[in-house]
Amino acid sequence: MANKIKTVIWDMGGVILRSEDWTPRRELASQYGMTLEEIHDLVFDSDSGRMATLGKIEEQAHWKTIGDKLHLGPETLIQFQEKFWAGDRLDYELADFIRKLKPSFTTGLLSNAWTNARHVLTTSKPCIDAFHVAVFSCEVGLMKPDPAIYKTILRLCSTEPEEAIFVDDFAINIEAANNLGIHGILFKSASQAMTDVMALLNGDGVA
């Protein structure tokens, strides 16, 4: 097929920034009498977590809600947060791959994230420079898989759906992108994602 791709859009959590060591979260879950799934749901899928994702509350307000639920004092809550994120790693190889795409393609970041995300990707997990455009759910009041957030980043990238690739680790988000005509790639590993992106950029399609 003729190569018409102009833009490559990436998810953040689970793709560029991943939980590589689950031990700290398992220890937290055990400490507070929860399963790993339950502690994940408390942090990401609770009412306050969804409000933070949509930018309706600040990230710290969400953490305070968690602290109140678990009866944590301020210092213990900070320790809880630090341990929750302790196993997360930035994939520097993948970030460099995206940087190498930047001179020839528009690179975008599309993330369901809280208000501190841009700061994190500028400081402790530096990779924001790899992208021409970064759209965070908390800043636009929309979250994947809402079609409106995909349309937002396409507009900011001056790109039509069929001219864009989107890489994400959730099938529901890829399905939403595909429904708009975007070329979705379901992330399974960094090497697989890079191979699949290059196949599309070279006009070969994805197996």
Secondary structure, DSSP 4 states (H G I P E B T S, - for coil): ------EEEE-TBTTTEEE---HHHHHHHHHTT--HHHHHIIIIISHHHHHHHTTSS-HHHHHHHHHHHHT--HHHHHHHHHHHHTTEEE-HHHHHHHHHHTTTSEEEEEE---TTHHHHHHTTS--GGG-SEEEEHHHHT--TT-HHHHHHHHHHTT--GGGEEEEES-HHHHHHHHHHT-EEEE-S-HHHHHHHHHHHHTT----
